[in-house]
Amino acid sequence: MKLKLAVALRICPALSSTAAGFAGKFEMVEAATKSLAVALQPFSVKLYIILDGCPAEYVDLCKREFGVLKNVQFQLIETPSIGNLATYARQIELLSEDCEAELVYVCEDDYLYRPQALSAMSELLELKNVDFVTPLDHPDRYNCKLGPMLRSEVVACAGWHWVEVATTCCTFMTTAKKLKEFKDRLLTYSSGSGDVVMWLL
């Protein structure tokens, strides 16, 4: 039986000034959603997609990529450009209200996934001392452009290596139980505390 996973994906049509390798934001989101659709295959998924000020082509893209997946039930939530902090809060609220999920995943629109990425993350969460896991792996993790990483441990699991870090860029997986337990602290980001402060809490 497939693990039940609730996912809250937020999509914004604005392209980050640091993004590279894509002609525009729609092309980036298209590549990201295709890779996410493949990575979701091992799970039974409830997918909440927050489209923040997105034109109709993004709605069509989501229906095209996720509407054909037998293991995914998805819900489109269109918001009027409410921004980063508000859409993040909406993700946390949606996932904390989902009563069926065993695992929850908070994610953004600019991640490219290997096919086994989410499965590997769920396996890591089975270790007794792991509560949260992020797939963020970027050169900035190694040259410290994201600021001090406060590394303290490297763990091997599911054929991958994992490094303890102080930031997730608001993309992470945890259990539904842990999300509810730490909900108030996770919501401090939406009040402007920043990602590092949220995780230190």
C-alpha positions in Angstrom: 0.0 0.0 0.0 1.3 3.5 -0.9 2.2 6.0 1.7 -0.3 8.9 2.0 1.5 12.2 1.2 -0.1 15.6 1.2 1.8 18.2 -0.8 1.3 22.0 -0.9 3.0 23.5 -4.0 3.1 27.2 -4.5 3.6 28.8 -7.9 4.4 32.4 -8.6 4.9 33.7 -12.2 7.7 36.1 -11.3 11.2 34.8 -12.1 13.9 35.2 -9.5 16.8 37.5 -10.5 19.2 34.6 -9.6 17.5 32.0 -11.7 19.6 30.6 -14.6 19.1 28.1 -17.4 15.6 28.9 -18.4 14.1 31.3 -20.9 11.4 32.4 -18.5 9.5 31.4 -15.4 6.9 29.4 -17.2 9.6 27.2 -18.8 11.1 26.7 -15.3 7.8 25.7 -13.7 7.0 23.4 -16.6 10.3 21.5 -16.0 9.8 21.5 -12.3 6.2 20.1 -12.4 7.2 17.4 -14.9 9.9 16.2 -12.5 7.7 16.5 -9.4 5.0 14.4 -11.2 7.5 11.6 -11.6 8.8 11.9 -8.1 5.3 11.6 -6.7 4.7 8.1 -8.3 5.5 6.0 -5.2 2.8 7.8 -3.1 -0.9 8.2 -2.7 -1.0 12.0 -3.0 -3.3 14.9 -2.1 -1.8 17.9 -3.9 -2.7 21.5 -3.2 -1.4 23.9 -5.8 -1.4 27.5 -4.8 -1.3 29.7 -8.0 -0.4 33.2 -6.8 -1.4 35.7 -9.5 -0.7 33.1 -12.2 -2.1 33.5 -15.7 -4.3 30.8 -17.3 -1.4 29.0 -18.9 -0.2 27.9 -15.4 -3.7 26.4 -14.6 -3.5 24.5 -17.9 0.0 23.3 -17.1 -1.0 21.9 -13.7 -4.1 20.1 -15.1 -2.0 18.6 -17.9 0.8 17.4 -15.7 -1.1 16.2 -12.6 -4.6 15.5 -14.0 -3.5 12.3 -15.7 -1.8 10.8 -12.6 -4.0 8.0 -11.0 -2.2 8.3 -7.7 -2.8 12.1 -7.3 -5.8 14.1 -6.3 -5.2 17.7 -6.8 -6.9 21.0 -5.9 -6.1 24.3 -7.6 -6.2 27.4 -5.3 -5.9 30.7 -7.1 -4.8 33.7 -5.0 -4.5 37.3 -6.2 -0.7 37.9 -5.9 -0.7 37.7 -2.1 3.1 37.0 -2.0 5.7 34.8 -0.4 4.8 35.1 3.3 1.1 34.7 2.8 1.3 31.7 0.4 3.7 29.9 2.8 1.2 30.4 5.6 -1.5 29.0 3.4 0.6 25.9 2.7 1.1 25.2 6.4 -2.6 25.7 7.2 -3.7 23.4 4.3 -1.3 20.6 5.3 -2.1 20.8 9.0 -5.8 20.4 8.2 -5.3 17.3 6.1 -6.5 14.4 8.2 -5.4 11.5 6.0 -1.8 12.1 5.2 1.1 10.3 6.9 3.7 12.6 5.4 3.5 16.3 4.3 5.6 18.2 1.9 5.9 22.0 1.6 7.4 23.0 -1.8 8.0 25.8 -4.2 7.9 25.9 -8.0 11.7 26.0 -8.8 12.9 22.6 -7.8 14.0 19.9 -10.3 13.5 16.4 -8.8 15.3 13.1 -9.4 12.7 10.3 -9.8 13.6 8.8 -6.3 14.0 12.1 -4.5 10.7 12.1 -2.4 11.1 8.3 -1.7 14.6 8.9 -0.3 13.3 11.8 1.8 10.5 9.6 3.3 13.1 6.9 4.1 15.2 9.4 5.9 12.3 10.5 8.0 12.0 6.9 9.3 15.2 7.4 11.3 14.4 8.2 14.9 16.4 11.4 15.1 15.1 13.0 11.9 12.1 15.3 12.0 12.4 17.4 8.8 14.2 16.9 5.5 14.8 19.2 2.6 15.8 18.3 -1.0 17.7 21.6 -1.4 21.1 20.8 -2.8 22.8 23.6 -4.6 26.3 25.0 -5.0 25.4 27.7 -2.4 25.1 24.9 0.2 28.9 24.3 -0.2 30.3 27.7 -0.8 28.1 29.3 2.0 26.5 32.0 -0.1 23.3 31.2 1.8 25.1 32.2 5.0 26.5 29.9 7.6 25.1 26.4 7.3 25.9 25.2 10.8 26.7 21.7 9.6 27.0 19.2 12.4 26.4 15.8 10.9 26.3 13.9 7.6 24.0 10.9 7.4 23.9 8.2 4.7 20.4 6.8 3.9 18.7 5.4 0.9 21.9 5.6 -1.2 22.1 9.4 -0.6 24.1 11.6 1.7 22.3 14.1 3.9 23.8 17.1 5.6 22.3 18.8 8.7 21.7 22.5 7.8 20.0 25.6 9.3 17.8 26.5 6.3 15.4 24.9 3.9 14.3 27.8 1.7 10.8 26.8 2.8 10.8 23.4 1.0 10.7 20.5 3.4 9.1 17.1 4.2 8.0 16.0 7.6 5.3 13.8 9.2 1.8 15.1 9.6 2.2 14.7 13.3 5.4 16.8 13.4 3.8 19.5 11.3 1.0 19.9 13.7 3.4 19.8 16.7 5.6 22.6 15.3 2.9 24.5 13.4 3.2 27.7 15.5 7.0 27.8 15.1 6.8 27.1 11.4 4.3 29.9 10.9 6.8 32.4 12.3 8.3 32.7 8.8 5.0 34.1 7.5 5.4 36.9 10.2 8.8 37.9 8.7 11.2 36.0 11.0 13.2 34.5 8.1 14.0 30.9 7.3 17.0 30.5 9.6 15.3 32.0 12.6 12.3 29.7 12.0 14.5 26.6 12.1 16.4 27.8 15.1 13.1 28.1 16.9 
